[in-house]
Amino acid sequence: MKFKLIIALVTDDKTDIVTEAARRAGATGCTVINHARGEGLKPPTTFLGLTLEGQRDVVLFLVEQHLSRQILETIAHEGRFDEDPGSGIAFQIDIE
């Protein structure tokens, strides 16, 4: 059996939405890493030295290869990654 690892980097308010959508699409579980930090093209906005950008969650799904594309598309749609810039991104990698 072949597997893919789907990695979703989402705002903390989208974590439950993404995990529930993945489960409906065939994922059997996930690992959530809370309070991850990252930086995009633009540096985060600060106010008196405090970062105003919210924390992200990293959600890891190890799924069967034949289910991976559907799960990836489902979480991107439900998480509104294309419609709401900065809400999240998801990608998959091969697992050996």
Secondary structure as a PSIPRED ss2 file (coil, helix, strand):
# PSIPRED VFORMAT (PSIPRED V4.0)

   1 M C   1.000  0.000  0.000
   2 K C   1.000  0.000  0.000
   3 F E   0.000  0.000  1.000
   4 K E   0.000  0.000  1.000
   5 L E   0.000  0.000  1.000
   6 I E   0.000  0.000  1.000
   7 I E   0.000  0.000  1.000
   8 A E   0.000  0.000  1.000
   9 L E   0.000  0.000  1.000
  10 V E   0.000  0.000  1.000
  11 T E   0.000  0.000  1.000
  12 D C   1.000  0.000  0.000
  13 D C   1.000  0.000  0.000
  14 K C   1.000  0.000  0.000
  15 T H   0.000  1.000  0.000
  16 D H   0.000  1.000  0.000
  17 I H   0.000  1.000  0.000
  18 V H   0.000  1.000  0.000
  19 T H   0.000  1.000  0.000
  20 E H   0.000  1.000  0.000
  21 A H   0.000  1.000  0.000
  22 A H   0.000  1.000  0.000
  23 R H   0.000  1.000  0.000
  24 R H   0.000  1.000  0.000
  25 A H   0.000  1.000  0.000
  26 G C   1.000  0.000  0.000
  27 A C   1.000  0.000  0.000
  28 T C   1.000  0.000  0.000
  29 G C   1.000  0.000  0.000
  30 C C   1.000  0.000  0.000
  31 T E   0.000  0.000  1.000
  32 V E   0.000  0.000  1.000
  33 I E   0.000  0.000  1.000
  34 N E   0.000  0.000  1.000
  35 H E   0.000  0.000  1.000
  36 A E   0.000  0.000  1.000
  37 R C   1.000  0.000  0.000
  38 G C   1.000  0.000  0.000
  39 E C   1.000  0.000  0.000
  40 G C   1.000  0.000  0.000
  41 L C   1.000  0.000  0.000
  42 K C   1.000  0.000  0.000
  43 P C   1.000  0.000  0.000
  44 P C   1.000  0.000  0.000
  45 T C   1.000  0.000  0.000
  46 T E   0.000  0.000  1.000
  47 F E   0.000  0.000  1.000
  48 L C   1.000  0.000  0.000
  49 G C   1.000  0.000  0.000
  50 L E   0.000  0.000  1.000
  51 T E   0.000  0.000  1.000
  52 L C   1.000  0.000  0.000
  53 E C   1.000  0.000  0.000
  54 G C   1.000  0.000  0.000
  55 Q C   1.000  0.000  0.000
  56 R E   0.000  0.000  1.000
  57 D E   0.000  0.000  1.000
  58 V E   0.000  0.000  1.000
  59 V E   0.000  0.000  1.000
  60 L E   0.000  0.000  1.000
  61 F E   0.000  0.000  1.000
  62 L E   0.000  0.000  1.000
  63 V E   0.000  0.000  1.000
  64 E E   0.000  0.000  1.000
  65 Q H   0.000  1.000  0.000
  66 H H   0.000  1.000  0.000
  67 L H   0.000  1.000  0.000
  68 S H   0.000  1.000  0.000
  69 R H   0.000  1.000  0.000
  70 Q H   0.000  1.000  0.000
  71 I H   0.000  1.000  0.000
  72 L H   0.000  1.000  0.000
  73 E H   0.000  1.000  0.000
  74 T H   0.000  1.000  0.000
  75 I H   0.000  1.000  0.000
  76 A H   0.000  1.000  0.000
  77 H H   0.000  1.000  0.000
  78 E H   0.000  1.000  0.000
  79 G C   1.000  0.000  0.000
  80 R C   1.000  0.000  0.000
  81 F C   1.000  0.000  0.000
  82 D C   1.000  0.000  0.000
  83 E C   1.000  0.000  0.000
  84 D C   1.000  0.000  0.000
  85 P C   1.000  0.000  0.000
  86 G C   1.000  0.000  0.000
  87 S C   1.000  0.000  0.000
  88 G E   0.000  0.000  1.000
  89 I E   0.000  0.000  1.000
  90 A E   0.000  0.000  1.000
  91 F E   0.000  0.000  1.000
  92 Q E   0.000  0.000  1.000
  93 I E   0.000  0.000  1.000
  94 D E   0.000  0.000  1.000
  95 I E   0.000  0.000  1.000
  96 E C   1.000  0.000  0.000
